């Protein structure tokens, strides 16, 4: 890896400022429903504590829009983290201010202080220099970024803080993410297959353009497929359409040639709800008053065969509305085929994006994937070849 990591610095007796991604989902009772992002940070935190550091952890949670919101406090995270670390985790009353600074200065080796939600302050997303300086002063010159999910944003806690600290290094999770999403793609095992789904072509334009000259096959599904069909002059009924990106889709089709594989059939419905009437139709014969919600059985078989023969597969975006069981068969079938290819054939499987990760987990296919990224937007921008500000700000080896 081109950036320094926590293995390159001495943290004994030091107060280390660590940017983590504890933006976890909460239910109506403020209970954490998925602690994967917390568990993913543990190797870094354990290492730093074992080496004699005290930790000042900072994260955002949700979108409070620069104002305090009791429902988005990191209190539940502090409690959950305590259970994983086996040591007490003190929650600061704020992420800056005199009381928080006093708590940080009182830390002893092995102590952990979790700052309150960074985004309770608008200065975080604005990358305000003074706010970044106040965050930096809570540590002792050592900053660790282990929040890949926030690395695509130049915020105070991901980029600004590095202008006020001496050592700026990556944690283990950050290193792992970069290894698979950047370095592994440089020399992928062949055949190299990319699967792109989700709702919008506009979200994936840079990814498609960056991957076209690298992949052997690019599979397109999900709502974005219908914009490509429209670009081919086909009827798409009431299916999702990004009218403004139709010319872009047409251009991508021309550039990609046979590399780009679209569904040949799809599941359609007249009502976007569980239990609604559905039918399978060829994508060339879409009924006017129906909406596409999943790839069809012929497409499932074709996609699964391509995945089964692959050496490397990168997947971002579900292939249908998997949240509704009636519309989930296509996404789940491909997830299981990818799991099997990983386990039985040694394929490298890289799953990026929150929705895709959730779909793979719901299909029961998550445990055997090579790597499931914790960052949705960050993984997309990385696959698109875009520099990540939170990574660029770290020290080079």
Buried (B, 14 or more C-beta within 10 A) or exposed (E): BEBBBBEEBEBEEBBBBBBBBBBBBBEEEEEBEBBBBBEBBBBBBBBBBEBEBBBBBBBBBBEBEEEEBEEBBBBBBBEBBBEBBEEEBBBBEBBBEEEBBEBBEEBEBBBBBBBBBBBBBEBBBBBBBEBBBBBBBBBBBBBBBBBBBBBBBBBBBBBBBBEBBEBBBBBBBBBBBBEBBBEBBEEBEEBBBBBBBBBBBBBBBBBBBBBBEBBBBBBBBBBBBBBBBBBBEBEBBBBBBBEEBBEBBBBBBEEBEEBBBBBBBBBBBBEEEEEBEBEBBEBEEBEEEBBBBBBBBBBBBBBBEBBBBBBBBBBBBBBBBBBBEBBBBBBBBBBBBBBBBBBEEEBBBBBBBBBBBBBBBBBEBBEEBBBBBBBBBBBBBBBBBBEBBBBEBBBEE
